[in-house]
Amino acid sequence: MRILPVIAILSFLTACTVKSVKVEREPLTRKEIIYYAPVKGAIKEEGRGYFISARCGSFFRAVEGGKVAYSGKDLDNYGWIIIVEQEDGNVGVYGKVGKPWVNQGERVKKRQVLGKVGKSKGKCGIYFEVRNDQGKPVNITLR
Protein backbone atom coordinates (compact mmCIF):
# COMPACT_ATOMS: atom_id res chain seq x y z
CA MET A 1 0.00 0.00 0.00
CA ARG A 2 2.84 2.39 0.71
CA ILE A 3 4.42 1.77 -2.71
CA LEU A 4 1.48 3.22 -4.59
CA PRO A 5 1.84 6.78 -3.16
CA VAL A 6 5.63 6.72 -3.74
CA ILE A 7 5.11 5.71 -7.39
CA ALA A 8 2.51 8.46 -7.80
CA ILE A 9 4.88 11.06 -6.32
CA LEU A 10 7.78 9.89 -8.50
CA SER A 11 5.68 10.00 -11.66
CA PHE A 12 4.46 13.48 -10.71
CA LEU A 13 8.02 14.72 -10.12
CA THR A 14 9.20 13.23 -13.40
CA ALA A 15 6.42 15.01 -15.26
CA CYS A 16 7.28 18.33 -13.56
CA THR A 17 11.03 18.33 -14.09
CA VAL A 18 12.41 20.95 -16.39
CA LYS A 19 14.15 19.54 -19.38
CA SER A 20 17.12 21.40 -20.76
CA VAL A 21 16.52 23.10 -24.04
CA LYS A 22 19.30 24.11 -26.37
CA VAL A 23 18.89 27.73 -27.40
CA GLU A 24 20.53 28.67 -30.65
CA ARG A 25 21.68 32.25 -30.93
CA GLU A 26 22.52 34.15 -34.05
CA PRO A 27 26.26 34.45 -34.46
CA LEU A 28 27.64 37.93 -33.98
CA THR A 29 28.15 39.33 -37.44
CA ARG A 30 30.41 42.21 -36.50
CA LYS A 31 32.40 43.33 -33.52
CA GLU A 32 31.76 46.87 -32.36
CA ILE A 33 34.68 49.07 -33.36
CA ILE A 34 35.65 51.70 -30.81
CA TYR A 35 38.29 54.37 -31.39
CA TYR A 36 39.45 57.35 -29.41
CA ALA A 37 38.48 60.47 -31.34
CA PRO A 38 41.40 62.00 -33.24
CA VAL A 39 40.82 65.32 -31.47
CA LYS A 40 38.78 66.46 -28.46
CA GLY A 41 35.62 68.30 -29.40
CA ALA A 42 31.95 68.08 -30.23
CA ILE A 43 31.28 65.12 -32.53
CA LYS A 44 28.56 65.45 -35.16
CA GLU A 45 27.64 62.82 -37.77
CA GLU A 46 28.13 64.23 -41.24
CA GLY A 47 27.72 62.24 -44.44
CA ARG A 48 29.52 58.92 -44.11
CA GLY A 49 31.66 60.05 -41.19
CA TYR A 50 31.95 62.64 -38.43
CA PHE A 51 32.84 66.30 -38.17
CA ILE A 52 34.67 66.96 -34.92
CA SER A 53 34.66 70.62 -33.89
CA ALA A 54 37.93 71.66 -32.31
CA ARG A 55 40.07 74.73 -31.73
CA CYS A 56 41.82 75.89 -34.90
CA GLY A 57 45.47 74.94 -34.91
CA SER A 58 45.11 72.22 -32.26
CA PHE A 59 46.72 68.85 -32.97
CA PHE A 60 44.86 65.75 -34.10
CA ARG A 61 46.10 62.20 -33.78
CA ALA A 62 45.89 58.85 -35.56
CA VAL A 63 43.16 56.61 -34.15
CA GLU A 64 45.17 53.51 -35.13
CA GLY A 65 48.70 52.82 -36.33
CA GLY A 66 49.43 52.12 -39.98
CA LYS A 67 50.85 53.52 -43.21
CA VAL A 68 49.96 56.88 -44.78
CA ALA A 69 48.44 55.99 -48.15
CA TYR A 70 47.82 59.61 -49.16
CA SER A 71 48.58 63.08 -47.88
CA GLY A 72 47.53 65.91 -50.16
CA LYS A 73 44.94 68.41 -51.24
CA ASP A 74 43.41 67.42 -54.58
CA LEU A 75 40.30 65.46 -53.48
CA ASP A 76 36.91 67.23 -53.69
CA ASN A 77 35.29 68.65 -50.55
CA TYR A 78 37.94 67.34 -48.17
CA GLY A 79 40.51 70.17 -48.29
CA TRP A 80 43.86 68.82 -47.10
CA ILE A 81 43.40 65.13 -46.49
CA ILE A 82 45.33 62.29 -44.88
CA ILE A 83 44.41 58.66 -45.57
CA VAL A 84 45.92 55.99 -43.31
CA GLU A 85 45.82 52.26 -44.07
CA GLN A 86 45.34 51.10 -40.50
CA GLU A 87 46.82 48.00 -38.91
CA ASP A 88 43.31 46.73 -38.09
CA GLY A 89 42.53 46.39 -41.82
CA ASN A 90 40.41 49.53 -42.10
CA VAL A 91 41.27 52.87 -43.68
CA GLY A 92 41.09 56.11 -41.68
CA VAL A 93 40.25 59.29 -43.61
CA TYR A 94 41.09 62.63 -41.99
CA GLY A 95 39.73 65.56 -43.99
CA LYS A 96 39.67 69.36 -43.70
CA VAL A 97 43.14 69.24 -42.18
CA GLY A 98 44.82 72.59 -41.56
CA LYS A 99 48.41 71.44 -41.88
CA PRO A 100 49.48 67.81 -42.35
CA TRP A 101 52.65 66.68 -40.60
CA VAL A 102 52.99 63.32 -42.34
CA ASN A 103 53.86 62.32 -45.89
CA GLN A 104 52.68 59.54 -48.17
CA GLY A 105 54.40 56.21 -47.39
CA GLU A 106 55.28 57.18 -43.82
CA ARG A 107 54.48 54.73 -40.99
CA VAL A 108 52.48 56.18 -38.09
CA LYS A 109 51.80 54.88 -34.61
CA LYS A 110 48.50 54.84 -32.77
CA ARG A 111 47.84 58.30 -31.23
CA GLN A 112 50.72 59.91 -33.18
CA VAL A 113 50.14 63.55 -34.13
CA LEU A 114 49.21 63.72 -37.83
CA GLY A 115 48.75 67.47 -38.16
CA LYS A 116 46.79 70.53 -37.14
CA VAL A 117 43.06 71.16 -37.22
CA GLY A 118 41.89 73.30 -40.11
CA LYS A 119 38.99 75.62 -40.86
CA SER A 120 36.18 74.82 -43.28
CA LYS A 121 33.12 76.96 -44.02
CA GLY A 122 33.92 79.15 -41.03
CA LYS A 123 34.16 76.21 -38.59
CA CYS A 124 37.30 74.80 -37.04
CA GLY A 125 37.53 71.03 -36.90
CA ILE A 126 38.30 67.92 -38.91
CA TYR A 127 36.23 65.43 -40.83
CA PHE A 128 36.87 61.77 -39.94
CA GLU A 129 35.57 58.52 -41.37
CA VAL A 130 36.60 54.87 -41.42
CA ARG A 131 36.22 52.57 -44.43
CA ASN A 132 36.77 48.84 -44.80
CA ASP A 133 39.07 47.18 -47.33
CA GLN A 134 36.31 47.36 -50.00
CA GLY A 135 36.00 51.13 -49.53
CA LYS A 136 32.62 51.01 -47.77
CA PRO A 137 31.99 53.15 -44.66
CA VAL A 138 32.26 51.33 -41.33
CA ASN A 139 30.05 52.11 -38.33
CA ILE A 140 32.27 53.05 -35.42
CA THR A 141 31.98 54.47 -31.94
CA LEU A 142 34.18 57.41 -31.01
CA ARG A 143 35.12 58.05 -27.41
C-alpha positions in Angstrom: 0.0 0.0 0.0 2.8 2.4 0.7 4.4 1.8 -2.7 1.5 3.2 -4.6 1.8 6.8 -3.2 5.6 6.7 -3.7 5.1 5.7 -7.4 2.5 8.5 -7.8 4.9 11.1 -6.3 7.8 9.9 -8.5 5.7 10.0 -11.7 4.5 13.5 -10.7 8.0 14.7 -10.1 9.2 13.2 -13.4 6.4 15.0 -15.3 7.3 18.3 -13.6 11.0 18.3 -14.1 12.4 21.0 -16.4 14.2 19.5 -19.4 17.1 21.4 -20.8 16.5 23.1 -24.0 19.3 24.1 -26.4 18.9 27.7 -27.4 20.5 28.7 -30.7 21.7 32.2 -30.9 22.5 34.2 -34.0 26.3 34.5 -34.5 27.6 37.9 -34.0 28.2 39.3 -37.4 30.4 42.2 -36.5 32.4 43.3 -33.5 31.8 46.9 -32.4 34.7 49.1 -33.4 35.7 51.7 -30.8 38.3 54.4 -31.4 39.4 57.3 -29.4 38.5 60.5 -31.3 41.4 62.0 -33.2 40.8 65.3 -31.5 38.8 66.5 -28.5 35.6 68.3 -29.4 31.9 68.1 -30.2 31.3 65.1 -32.5 28.6 65.4 -35.2 27.6 62.8 -37.8 28.1 64.2 -41.2 27.7 62.2 -44.4 29.5 58.9 -44.1 31.7 60.1 -41.2 31.9 62.6 -38.4 32.8 66.3 -38.2 34.7 67.0 -34.9 34.7 70.6 -33.9 37.9 71.7 -32.3 40.1 74.7 -31.7 41.8 75.9 -34.9 45.5 74.9 -34.9 45.1 72.2 -32.3 46.7 68.9 -33.0 44.9 65.8 -34.1 46.1 62.2 -33.8 45.9 58.9 -35.6 43.2 56.6 -34.2 45.2 53.5 -35.1 48.7 52.8 -36.3 49.4 52.1 -40.0 50.9 53.5 -43.2 50.0 56.9 -44.8 48.4 56.0 -48.2 47.8 59.6 -49.2 48.6 63.1 -47.9 47.5 65.9 -50.2 44.9 68.4 -51.2 43.4 67.4 -54.6 40.3 65.5 -53.5 36.9 67.2 -53.7 35.3 68.6 -50.6 37.9 67.3 -48.2 40.5 70.2 -48.3 43.9 68.8 -47.1 43.4 65.1 -46.5 45.3 62.3 -44.9 44.4 58.7 -45.6 45.9 56.0 -43.3 45.8 52.3 -44.1 45.3 51.1 -40.5 46.8 48.0 -38.9 43.3 46.7 -38.1 42.5 46.4 -41.8 40.4 49.5 -42.1 41.3 52.9 -43.7 41.1 56.1 -41.7 40.2 59.3 -43.6 41.1 62.6 -42.0 39.7 65.6 -44.0 39.7 69.4 -43.7 43.1 69.2 -42.2 44.8 72.6 -41.6 48.4 71.4 -41.9 49.5 67.8 -42.3 52.6 66.7 -40.6 53.0 63.3 -42.3 53.9 62.3 -45.9 52.7 59.5 -48.2 54.4 56.2 -47.4 55.3 57.2 -43.8 54.5 54.7 -41.0 52.5 56.2 -38.1 51.8 54.9 -34.6 48.5 54.8 -32.8 47.8 58.3 -31.2 50.7 59.9 -33.2 50.1 63.5 -34.1 49.2 63.7 -37.8 48.7 67.5 -38.2 46.8 70.5 -37.1 43.1 71.2 -37.2 41.9 73.3 -40.1 39.0 75.6 -40.9 36.2 74.8 -43.3 33.1 77.0 -44.0 33.9 79.2 -41.0 34.2 76.2 -38.6 37.3 74.8 -37.0 37.5 71.0 -36.9 38.3 67.9 -38.9 36.2 65.4 -40.8 36.9 61.8 -39.9 35.6 58.5 -41.4 36.6 54.9 -41.4 36.2 52.6 -44.4 36.8 48.8 -44.8 39.1 47.2 -47.3 36.3 47.4 -50.0 36.0 51.1 -49.5 32.6 51.0 -47.8 32.0 53.2 -44.7 32.3 51.3 -41.3 30.1 52.1 -38.3 32.3 53.0 -35.4 32.0 54.5 -31.9 34.2 57.4 -31.0 35.1 58.1 -27.4 
